[in-house]
Amino acid sequence: MARDMTGRRWTGSVPRSSMEQMEKPTQHTLTWTVTDDMTAKRIGTAGAKILSTPNLLALMEACALELAREYLDEGMTTVGVEAHVKHLASTPVGMKVTATATLRSIERRKMWFDIEVHDENGKCGEGSHLRIMVKNKDRSAT
């Protein structure tokens, strides 16, 4: 069973609670080092060896997923259903890039995150992401 923001178990939907009542972390940070496999050139876009937008989004999603796991019991997971991304600056191969996801709100099974991404030169991306809590079962057969 999943838990709401106050730690209570729920069987269907998470009761609404204010963010001030959260006992679990509301932020998570994840750092990657940009590799050749993560570049725009690697995915077929002509250009320099810089972090591609799809890989920026992958970092943002991975960061939000790790934070979401703090709110789930065994047998539950989340699926990403919506993302809004602004890729603000290029990040070259070899540079570290860090995403910080902040849990903005939980309503029923929906979890909204705001995410900022910085590299060694400053802010390079921002966006929001929506994940939905679901039972963890093999979805590859659907």
Secondary structure, DSSP 8 states (H G I E B T S, - for coil): -EE-TTS-EESSS-----GGG--S-SEEEEEEE--GGGBTTTTT--S-SBB-HHHHHHHHHHHHHHHHHTT--TTEEEEEEEEEEEE-S--BTT-EEEEEEEEEEEETTEEEEEEEEEETTEEEEEEEEEEEEEE----TT-
